[in-house]
Amino acid sequence: MGVTKISQKFVTQVTPQRMFNALILDAHNICPKLMFSSIKSIEFLSGSGEVGTIKQINFTEASPMKYAKHRIDALDKEALSCTYTFIESDATDHLLDKLEYITYEVKFEGYGRGGCICHLTSTYKTKDDMQIKEEDIELGKDRAIGMYEVLEAYLMAHPRAYV
């Protein structure tokens, strides 16, 4: 079983608190509204957002999978950080089919005058001796950055949202 760890940063013009509030605490509401072409809904299967909560993301027909489940492993509202693990999906013939899990660590830190740096570390643990292709990792990184960019644009256009 192999482990691959990828770290990336995304700089925004939005405060860390607003990014955290929207992307971590209220993702179940804001993500389906902003990413309606790919995310149909996000529902709580157990818990209500605290550590141990399991969320199911339901995707639109345009996605290669119907759903994915995440478990919140750590949540620090003061440090503006969260760790969650991708634990299940219906994906077949896809990168996710080769993985035991993916763990994501997200942290928001202040930067400049009212902006922030979003730190995202993804840890991929493969099944057996499977290898992850570089292009699969790049696709995942691009999707994450795309989601952050959509959220940043929304928050900049709505300066009173998530304050």
Buried (B, 14 or more C-beta within 10 A) or exposed (E): EBEBEBEBEBEBBBBBBBBBBBBBBBBBEBBBEBBEEBBBBBEEEEEEBEBEBBBBBBBBEEBEBBBBBBBBBEBEEEEBBBBBBBBBBBBEEEBBEBBBBBBBBBBBBEBEEEBBBBBBBBBBBBEEEBEBEEEBBEEBBEEBBEBBEBBBBBBEEEEEBBE
